[in-house]
């Protein structure tokens, strides 16, 4: 049974279910744990929240109070227990969300790294403790999906395993929202994205990071990660059916050529079909030890070809494109005027985004950077084509959208 109490009443032996505050500011990567010593008692008291939720079925209660003070710390009914709700979320520009998203990415890497290291050692504590992380990622995505998704795309190859999970979490939230799923289901899709690759902790790092072609045996080991992750999650507490399903089936393909079970069409659940799209998009846009990532727009073009070939559910893929835009943040484009620029924000319009121009193809020279809103009425400017940064020998176009913020 859950009970909300003032943080001053915390004592050794309690089971802390949740802090009444943002996970991002918490000193703990887990939110649910036994307070098993005086040092931890003091850490909880000093963590910056006024109240906490405890589970008196799994730990000790507060010290008995007189009957007339029963208003403090009454057991909560199921309706009173903390339950995720998006509430009213105000959309903000990419530039406004970037700073918050950057802090969240750094903290997420630590939390997911700790959780995955537990999995590598063959154990996984209460997975539900990661839900506040999912909620913070969801909040950022709902304010502006382009900020966090674009930042995570810039991850270093060494951080790929952890931040790939964060990226897929964010993409699953955005896609679930676009598909009109209810708030609880959207949150569960986010958790599924965070956990989908946990089975890779059973695959040796030298195989995961091998720069050359895998042997048949090595590829077999990699193909075993969905089943390995599924087994690990089953043994953990509080893992939803959605997370279990996405973990096991995110490598299934719509035409039946995927693994581990060769499911076809709607034999694959909606959530697993979503997971397949989100997983591949982040994988191909990210730098890996064995290849450089493709630009976002080129990645969508490739995935459109693969959808026609039968890899993805076409309805899900179409919804995904609407989520992140035909020209995602960071895409290099050529305008009708001959200027080149990078997409800064596509929140207001997928076809007429905010663009930062910095190069003239007519004079083949750099020009003073300028931000142009292509959606402004009467503007005689538009996107003519997507461009390849490597073909123009631009070493780092991402700096234009990052510094513009």
N, C-alpha and C positions, 0 to 999 in steps of 0.2 A: 504494500500500500504506500502510495506516495504522500509526502507531507512537505509543505513549504515552511522553512524555519529561518529566523534571523541568523546570519552567519556567526554571530557571537555565541550561539548555542551549539556550534559544532563540537563534537567530542570524538575521541578515539573509539573505533568500533562501528561508527556509522557507515552506511553505504551511500555515498554521494551519487545521486542520479544525474543531476544537472545543475550547473551554476546559472543564476539568473542574470546573465550578461552575455556579451558577445564572445563567441569562441575565439575570435581574432586577438582579443586582448587577454586571453587566459594563459597562465603559465603552464597549463597541463595540455598535452595533446589528446588525452582521453578526457571524457566528461563523466564517465561512470566508473567508480572504483571504490574499494574499501579504504577508509581512512584508518590506516593500520599503525600509526605511531604519532607521538607528540610533534615531531617535526612537520609531518603532513598536516596535522591540525593547524599549526601555526601558518603554514603556507596557504591553506584554504582561507583562514581568517584575514590574511594580508593580500588576497588576490584581487581586491578592488570591487567586490560585489557586496551588496547588502543582505541578499537572501540566497538560499540554496534549496534545491529539492533533494530530499533523502527518501530512500526506500526502506521503511521499517520492517518489511518482510525479509530483507536481506542483511540488515544490520541493526544496531541498537537504536533506540528512540532517544529523544531529548530527556533530560532529567524531569521527573514528574513535576507538574505545576499544580497549584491550587485550582479548584473548579472554576473560580471566577476569572481566571486568566486563560480560559480555554480558547479564547479568540486567537491566541498566539499559537500557531503550529497545529491547526486542526487538520486531520487527515483529509486529503483531497479526493473528491469523487472523480470518476473517469472523465466527466465533462470539464472538471477544473484542471486536470493534469495538462502540462505543457504540450501543445499540439501545434505543429507547423502551419502557418498561414502566410501567404504572400502579403495580404493586406493591400494597401494602396502603395504602389511603387512608382515613383516619378522617373520618367526617362531623362537621362542626362547625356550631353555630348561625350564622345570618346575622350576628348582632352580632359574633361572633368573627372572621369572615372579612372583614368590611367594610374594616378598615384595610389588610390585605394587598391586597385587591382594588383599593382606591383607589390605592395605589402602582403597582400593575400597570397600571391604566387610564392613569395619567399617563405611564408609561414606554412603554406601547404606542402612545400617540398620537404620540410622538416617532419611534419606530421605523417605524411604518406611514407617517407623513408623509414620512420620508426615502426610503422605498422608493417611495412613490407619486410623489414629486417626480422621482425617476429615470425613472419610467415616463412622466411628462409630457414629459420631454425626449427621449423615444423610445428610452431604453435601460433595461435592467433587469439588474442584476448577479445573482449567484448567489442565486436565490430560496430555496434550501435553508437559507440563513443565517437565515431567519426561523423555522425550526423550533423553536428553543428558546423563542421567544415563544409559539408555539402550545402547547408543552408546559407552560409556566407558566400560560397561560390554562386549559388542560385541568385542571391540578392544582387551580386555584381552583374550577372548575366541579364537580369531583368532591368537593371538600370541602363546598361548598354552592353550587348553581347560582344561587340567588336573589340572592346578594351582588353578584357582578360584573355579571350581566345587568341588575339593577335600577340599579346605579350608571351603567352605560353608557347606559341609557335617559335619564338626566338630562343628557346632553351638550348643549352649546350648538349652535345651528344652524350656526355657523361651523366646528365640529369634526365635523359630521355625516359627511362623506365618509370620514374616517379611522376614527372610532370606530364607525361603522356596520359597517365591516369587522371590527373587534374584537368587536362584539356578535354578528355572524353567525357568527364563529369559535366563540364560546362556546356559542351556541345549537346549532350543528351538533355540537359535542362532546356536549352534553347529550342531544340527540336520538339521535345514533349510539349512545350508551351505553344509552339506553332501548330501542332497537331490538335490542340484544344483539350489535352488531358487535364484532369482536375489537379488541384494543388498537391494533394497527397501523392498522386501517381507521378507527377512531375518530380517531386522530391525523391521518390524511390528510383526513378530513372537516373537521377543524378548519382545516387549511391551506387547503382548498378554500374555506371560509368567509372566511378572511382575504384571499384573492386574488380572490374572485368578481367584485368591481366594479372591478378594476384598469383595465378598458377605459374607465371614465369619465374617466380622465386624458386621453383623446383628445377629450373633449367640452368645449367652452369653458365656463368658470366662469359666464359671464353667462347661459348656457342652463340649467346645472344649478341655479342659484340664482334663476332668474327667478320673481318673485312672482306673475305673472299666467299666463294660459293660454298654452301653447306653440303656435306656428304649426305647420303641417304639416311644414315644413322642419326646424324645431327638434326636433319630436318624432321625425322621421326620424333626426336626429343622435344623439339619446338612444338610440333603438332599435338603433343601430349599436354600442353599447358592448360587448355580449357578444362579438361577432365581433372587435372591435378588441383586447379583452383576450386573447382566445384566440390571436390572431396574435402578440401581444407575449410571451405565456407560452411559446409554441412555440419562440420564438427564445432563451429563457432556458434555463439548465441545470437539470436535476434537478426538473422539474415533473411531478408524477404524473398519470397518466391521469384520476384522480378530480378533481383540481383543474382540469384542462383541461376536463373535461366539465361540471362545475358552473359554471365561468366562462361557457361557451358557452350553456348550456341552463337557467340558473336563472329565465328569464322564460318558459319553456314552461308551458302550462297543461294540466291533465289532460284537458280536453275538446277539445284541439287548437287552441284559439284564441290561443295564445301565440306568441312569436317567439324566435329568428329562423327556425325551420324548421317551425313548426306541428306539432310532434310531439304524439302523443296517447297517453294511458294509459301502458302499460308500454313503449311506444317511448321514453319518457323514462326515463332510468336512475333507480335508487333514490336515488342521491346528488343528482341534479339535482332530483328531487321533494322531497327534504329541503331543499335549498337554496332552493327556491321558497317554502316555508313560513317558513323562518327569515328570509329576506330581507324578506318582506312584513311579518312581525310587528314586526321592529325599525323598519322604515320608517314604519309607521302609529302606533307608540307614541312616535316621536321628534318633537320640534319641528323644523320646517323653515322656511325663509324665507317660504314661502307658506302655511303652516298650522300650527296647534298640534297636538301629538300627542294621540292618544286615550289614555285610561287603559287599563292592561293588560287588565282584564276586558272592557271594551267592545270592545277590539280582537279578543279571542278570539270574542266574539259575532258581530262582523262577519265574521271569517274563517270561522266556522261556516256563515254564510249563503252565503259565496262558495264554500265546499266543496260545499254542496248544489247550487250553480249550475254546478259543474264545474271550478272553478279549481284545486283541490288534490286530491291523492290522499287519500281519506277515512281510510284506515288510517294514513297518515303524520301527518295532522292530529290524529287521536285520540291517537297516541303523543306528539305535541308537547304537547297539553294536559296529559297526565299528567306531562310533564317540568316544566312551569312552574306547574302547578296551575290549578284552576278560578278561584281567587282569587290571582293572582300577588302577590308582594311589592309594596306600594305601592297596592293596590286599596282604595278607600273602601267600607266596608260598614256596613249598619245591622243591629244585633243585635236579637234578640227583645225585649230590655228597652227598646228605643228609643234606645239610645246609638249614636253613630257612632264608627267607629274605622278605623284603617289596618292592613292586614295587614303584620305584621313578618316572619313566617317560616312557610312551609308545608311544611317538610321532613318533619315527623312525620305530618302529615295534610293531604290536599288539601282536605277538606271542613270540618275543624276546626282552622284555623291559629291561630297566635299573633297576637293583635290588640292594638293600642294604642288605647284609647278616649279621646276628648277632648271630646265634645259630646253634650248631651242634647236629643233632639227633643221631649221632653215639656215641658221648660222653655225650649226654644230658646235655650240658653246654653252657653257653654264650661264644662267641668268639669275638675277636676284630672286630668291624663293618668294612665292606669292600664293596665298590661299584663295581658291575660287569655289564658290558655291554654285554648282551647275544647275541647281534647282531654282535659282532666282528667276522670276518672270522677266521675259524680254532679253535674257542673256544670249548673245549670239555665239555660243560655245557649247561643245558637246564632246563626248568620247568618240573617237574615230576607231580605235583599236586597242587591244592589249599589247604590251611590248615585253620583250625579254631583256631583263637587266644585264645578263651576261653578254648578249649580242652588242650592247652599247658600252660594254666594259665599265659598268657602274659597280664598284666594289660593295657598296652598302647603301641601298636605297631606303632601308628601314629607318635610317637616321632622320629622314625628312619627315616621316609621320611621328616619330618619337619626339623630336625636338620641337615640332610644331605644337605639341601639347604643352 
